Amino acid sequence: MSINKKNTGTLWDLNKASFLMVVLPYISFNWRELYESPYYSLGQASIVLLVLIAIELAFTHLVKKMGKYEKLLSVLFICITILFFYGNNIVIPIYQYITKSLQIYIKEKVLFIIISFLLLLILHYLLAKKNLWKVFNVFLGIYFIVNIFSTRNLNIAIIPQIDSIQNGYRNISESLSSDKNDNKNGNENQDGYRSQDQKPIVLIVLDEYSSPDELYKIVKDSSVYNFSNTLEKKGWEVRNSSYTYESSTIHSISSLFNFNLSKDSLYDKQNTETIVSKKMLKAALLDSFNSKGVAFNNYGIFHIGNTQPLTQLYLYPTSFAEHFLIRTTYAEEKNKSGNFKFKNLIKSYGNIFEHNAYILNNLPTILRENKNKKSFTYVHLFIPHAPFYYGEEFPVKHVINFENYFSFWKFTNTKMEALLDSINKQGDFRLIITGDHGYRRNEHKENYHYSFTAFKGFDSLALKQIESIQDIGLLINAGFKQQ
C-alpha cells in the first residue's frame, strides 16, 4: 500500500500518530480468546471494530485542526491509549519486582502515576522532538504480526465443551420424623408451608477459609477450634475438615450453584468467561427456585441468574464488549474501584473493604426484612482472603504469608461470631457457613482442598448426604418443597 505523506487524514500514515496502530497489537494478542468467547458473534465484533475506526477518524480529524499543538496532542493521546490498553502489563511486573524482590512497598496507583509521567516524557522526546513516528508505527506493526502467531494464540489447550460436563445431582432425603414433628406441633404458617420449609436459607461463604484441622497440624494450638466449639454449643453441626473439589473461587461457587459440576475432573479446566456465561448466568439452582417460588437475594461477588452481585470483586465479562476490554487498565481499575468511585481510586483495597464492611454491618437488618419470605440469600465475604485488611480494625498486612493469613483468619472468626449472634437470635433462619477452599499459599503444605462448614436448622439425615462443599447446593434445593 502506498503512503501519501501529504494526506494526514489517512488511517495508515506511518508518519503520523495512529490510535489503531496502538490497538492492533492488543487485538492480535487476544484474537484467539476473543474469537472463542461465549459472547462472540460477527455482529458484535463488527460493532467493536467500527467504534475503534470511529475513534481513529475523530482523532485524526481533531489533530489536523490543532495546528502548532498537533505534536503535543498526538503524543498525549497515544500515551493515554498505551496506558489504557497496556498499563497493567507495564505496571504489574515492576510492582511485583519492587515489592517482592526489593521488599519496598509502594502503592500500585502511585507507581502507575510515576510510570505514566515517565512514559509521557519518553514519548514526547522520541515522537515530538525526534519525530520518530515511522519507527514507532513500524514497531507496532511488527508487534501486531508477531502476536498473531504467538504461543498464546496457537498453543491453547483443547478444553471440553462445558455443556458436556454433567452435574452430580441427586435427591437429598430428609427424616420422616422431622416432618411429623413439624405437623404435630402445628408449625405451619398462613401459606400452608411447614415452618422448616418456610424458613429462609442463608449461605455465607468465607473466601479461602482454611480447615481448623489443617491449621492445627501447623500451629499445634487448640485455639483454632474456638469458633467451631462455640458454634457447636449453640446447636450447629460443624465440620472442621470439609472437602472441596475446587481451589478456585469461581469454580467452587459455580459448581455449588449447579449441583456439583466438580464431580467431573475436567471442570477445573473451564475458563472464567465460559463459567460465568453458561453456569452462573444460567445457574441450575435458580432454575429450580423459579419453579418453587423461592426468592433469591444476591449479596455475593458474581452475577448469578439475572441478579447482579453486591460487589463484583472478580474481573470477568458479561458481554463481548466487556470481553474485548477485559485485559485493559480501564477494566482492571473499573473493577477494583467499584465503577470508578473516587475514594476507591485513591485508596488501596477500598472496594473490598466496603464490600465486607457493608455485609458485616448490615446483614442482620437485611435478613430481618426477609425472615417471613420463602427465600435464599447468598452472602460472600472476601475474608480471610488477601488483602489482609479491614480498615482500622485490621490494618493492612502487605506480606502475603501464613503468619499474616492466620492472624486475619482469627480476626474473621471474631467478626463472624458477632455477626451470627445478631442474625439468628430468634432462630428465624436456616444457616450455612462455608469456605470455598482453603489457604492456597501452601507454605506449610496444608491441604487447601479442606475447608470448614457449619449448618444450623437442617435435618440431620440430609446433612449426612453432603459429601463436599459443592454438594451444598443440593441441600439448599432440598430445603424448599415444590409448590
N, C-alpha and C positions, 0 to 999 in steps of 0.2 A: 504494500500500500504506500503510495507516495504521500509525502507530507508537505502541505502548503504552509510555509513559515510565515507568510503574511496573514494568514487567516488564524486569528487567535481564538476563534469560536469553535473549532473542530474538537470533537471528543478526544481525539488521539494525537494531538500535537505534542510531541515529545519534548518540545522546548518550553512548555507551559505546565503550570500546576494542573493536576487532574485528580479529582475525587475518586473516579472509577479506577484509576491505576493503583491507588492505595487500597481500595476494597478488593480488587481481584485476587490477590494472594490469600485473603481471608476466605473468599468463596472457594478457591481451588483447594485449600487445606481442609475444608469441611464439606466438599461436594458429596462425597460418598455418604456421610452421615445424614446430610440434608435430603439426598435422594431416597434414602431408606427410612426417612422419618415417617411415623404413622400419620402425620398431618400433611404429608406431601401430596400435591396434585399439580398438574401442569398449569392450571389456572392460578393457584396460589403462588407458585414460583414466578409466573409471569408478572403478577402484581408487584412482588418484591423487586424484580428486575426493573420494572417501569418506574418505581419510586426512586431507585438508585440513579437511573438515567435522568429523571426529572431534577434530582439534586445536582447532578453534574451540569445540566443545562443552566439551571438557575445560578450556580456558582460561576460558570464561565461568563454568563451574561453580566453578572454583578462586577466581576473583575474588570471587564472591558470598560466599565463606566467609572472606575476608580482613579484613572489617570496615574499620577505620581505615587499613589498609595497601592498600586497594583501588586508590587512585590511583597509589601508588608502584609496585605490581606491574604495573599496566596500562601505565604509561609504560615501565618496564623491558622488559616483554615486547614491546611494539610497537617499541621501539628495536632490540632484538635481531632482530626479524623484518625490519625495514628493512635492517639491516646484512647479514643472511643473504641476502636476495633482491637487494638493490640496492647493496651495499657497493662492489663493483668499479666500478659506474657513477659512484659518488661519488669514490672514491679515485684511480682511474687518471688521469682528466683533470687533477686537481690535482697528482698526482705528476709527470706529464709536463710540466706548465707549470713547476713548481718546478725540475726537473732540466734541462730543455732550454732553456726561455726565460730563467730566472733563473740557471741554471748553479749551483744549490745542490743538493748531494747529500744526500738523506735516505733512510733505508731505508723501503721501501714499507710494511713492517709497523709501523714506528714512526709513520708518517703515519696509518695505519689506526687505531691506538690513539688518537692525538690527535683525529682526526675523530670517532671513536666517543664519546669523552668530551664533545666539544662538542655532538654531536647529542643526547646524553642530557640535557645541561643545557638545550638549546633546547626539547626536547620536554617536559621537566619544567616549564619556565616556561609554555609555551603551553597544555599539556594539563592538568597537575596544578594549577598556580596559577591560570591564567586560564580553565580548564575549556572550552577551545575544541574539544572532541571533535567537535561537529557540523560546524564549519567544516572540520576536518581530514578527516572522513569524506566530506563533500560534495566536497571537492577530490579525494580518491581516486576517488570515483565518476565525476567528470568526466574525470579522467585515464584511467580504465578505458575510457570510451566513446571518447575521442579515440584511444587506442591501437588500438582495434579497426579503425579506418578510417585508420590511419597508412600512409604510403607504403611502409613496410617490409612491411606485410601485403598491400597492394593492387597494388604495382608490382613484384612479384617476376618476374624474367625466366623465360621458359619454357625449362627445361633438358631436353634429350633424355633419355629413359629410359636408364639405364646399361646395361641388358641389350641395347640396340640397338647398343652400341659393341662392335665385334668386335676381337679381338686380332690382332696381325700375326704369328701363329705360322708358323714354317717350320722344316723339319728342318735340323739342323746336321750337316754331313758331316765325318768325320774321315779322315785319310790312311790308306790301307791299310798302308803301310809301318810305321806305328806299331803296328798290331795284330800284324803279322807278327813284328816285333822282340820284342814282349812274349812271344809264344808261343814263339819261337825260343829265347829266353833262359830259358824255363821259369818266367816270373814269374807263376805262378798261386798263389793261396792255397788253403787247405784247402776253402773253399766252392766253388772252381771259377771264381771271378771273376778276370779278368786284373787284375794289380796296378794298372794305370792306371784301370780301372773301380772297383776296390775302395777306392782311397784316398779318405778323406773330403774333401769340399769345404768350404772356409771362405770366406764372403763377409764382408768388413769394409767397412762404409760409414762414410766420414768426412763428417759433415754440413756442407754448404756449403764444400766444399774447392775452391778455385779452381784453374783450369788454370795450370800454370807458364808456359805460353806467353803467356797473358793478363797474368799478373803481370809478366813480363819487359818487356812493352810499356810498363808503367808505371814500374817501378823501374830498368830498364836494368842489371840486376845478374845476372850469370850464376849466382850462388849459388842462385838459385831452382831450379836443376836439380840441386843436390847430392843430394837424396833420390832422384830418379829415376835419376841416374847410378849411385848406389850400388846400387840395385836391379838395374839392367842388368848391372853387373859380377857380380852373383850369379845371373845367368841368368833374370831376369824379362823378360817383354815389357812394355814401358812405352809408354803413350800420354799424352803431355803435353797434348794437346788432345782430350779425349774428349767427344763431343757428347751432350747431354741434351735431350730434348724439354721436360722439365718444370723449372720454377723453384720448385716446391713439393715439400717432402719427401714428404708422404703421397701425392701424385700420382705422383712418381717411383718410390717403392718399391712402391706397389700395382701400377703398370704393369709393373715388373720381375717381380713375382711372378705376373703374368698374361700373360706372353709379349708384352709391348709393346702395351698398350692405347693408348699415346700416338700410334700411327700415325693414329688418328682425332683430328683437331684439336679436337673437341668435348670430349675427355676432361678437359681442364683446367678445364672449366666445372662439373664434378661437385662436389657438396659433400662435406664430410668424412664426415658420418654415413652417407651412401649408399655411399661408397667402402669404409668400414670394414665395413658390414653385407653388402655384395654382393661385394666384391673382396678384402678382407682375411680376413674370417672364412670365405670360400669361395674361397681362392686356387687358381688352376688348377695352379700348380707343385706344391702339396702334394697335389692330387688325383693328379697323375702319380706323385709319390713313393709314395703309398699302393699304387699298382699295381705298383711296382718294389721294394717292401720297403725303402725308404730312410727312416731315422730323421731327424726334423727337430728341431733344437735352436734355440730362440729366445732369443737374448741381445740382442734389439732393443728398440724403444720402441713397438711396435704389437702388438695382438692379431693373430695370424696363424693361420688354421685354428682348431684347438681349443687352441692354446697361448697362454699369457699372456706379455707382454713381461717382460724383466728389470726394466725400469722404464718405466711409461707416462709419458713426458715430454710428449706432446701430449694436449690435452684433447679427448676425443671420447666419445660414448655407445656403450654396447653393449646397452642396453635402453631401454624407454620411460621408466621412472622416472629413469634417468640423463639421458636427453634432456630431461626436464622440468626437471631441476635444473642443466643444463649451464651456464647463464648466471648462476648464483648464486655468491656469495662462497664458499659451502661447497664447491662443486665445484672452483673455482679453487684454493683452499687445500689441499684433499684431494690434488689433482694435484701441486701444487708441493712439498708436504711428504712425498709418498710415503705416503699414508694416515695423515696427521697424526702423523708421527714428531716427537717433541718438539724434538729438536735441529734439525730442518729447519724447524720452525715459527718458531724464533727466529733462524735463520741464513739469510741470503740465498743462493740457488743451491746449498744443501746437497744437494738431491736430484740435481741434475745432476752435481755433483762426485762424489758417492757412486757414481753410475752409471758415469761414466768411469773412476774410480779402481778400481772393482771389476774392470772388464774389463782394464785395463792391468796390474793386479797379479795377476789370477787366470786369465786366458785360457790361458796355456801349460799350466797344470795341468789345467784343464777339458778342453782338447783332447787331452791325453795319455790321458785316460780313454776317449776315443772313437776313438783312432787305428786300432784294428783293426775298427771298425764301419763298415758301409755307411751313411754319414750325411752330412747337410748342416747346417752351423751358420751361422746369420745373426747377425752382430755389428754393432751400430750404436753408434758413438762420436759423442757430441754435441760434437765439436770438428772444425774450428776455429770452429764456430758460436758466436755470442754466447750467454751471457755469456762474456767472455774471462777465464776464471778456472780455475785448477787448484790450489787450496789455497795453501800457502806457496811451492810451486814457481813459480806464476804468479799473483801477487796480482791481484785483480780490476781490470780497466780499465773504469771506468764509462762512458766516452765511446765510443759505437759509431761508429768511423770507420775509414778504410782503414789508418792507421798502427797502430792497436791490433790490427786484424784481421791485418795482415801479421806482426806480432810473434807473435801466437798461432798463425798458420799455420806459422811456422818452428818454434815450440815443438812443435806437433803432429808435425812431421817427426821431430824428435829422439826423441819418445816412441815413434813408430811404428818407427823403426829398432831401438830396444832391444826392442820387443815382437816384431818379426818374427825377430830373431836368436834369441829364446827359443823361438819356436813351431816353426820348421822346421829345426832343426839336423840332423835325420836324414832330411829330405825325406819325412816321413810324410803330408803333406797337399798337396792342390791348393788354391792360394790365389788369391783375387781381392781387390784393394783398389780401391775406387772412391769418388768423391764422388757425392752425389745430384744436386747442381747447384753452380754457382759462387757467389761472393760477390755478393749482390743489392743492396748499398748503392749501387753504380754511381757513386761519386764521380768516378772517372776513366774512366767509360764502358767499363769492361771488360765482356766478354760473358759473362754468368753462365750462358749455355747451353753453355759449355765447362767441363769439369772435368778430372779425372785418373783414369786407370785403369791398373792393373798386374796381370799374370797370371803365375802360376808353376805349372808342371806340366800345362799344357794343350796339346793338339795344335795345331800352328801353322796347319793348314788350317782348323780350327774357329774359331780366333781371327780369321782373315781375314773371316769371315762376320758378325762382331759389328760392327754399324754405329753403335750408340748404347748408352748406359748401360742403357736399357730393354730391350735385347736380351740382357743378361747372363743373364736367366732361361732363355733358350733354350740357352745354353752349359751352364748348370748341369744342366738337364734332360737334355741330350745326354750329359753326363758319367756318367750311370748307365744301364746297359743293362737291358732288360726281363728279369724273372726267367724 
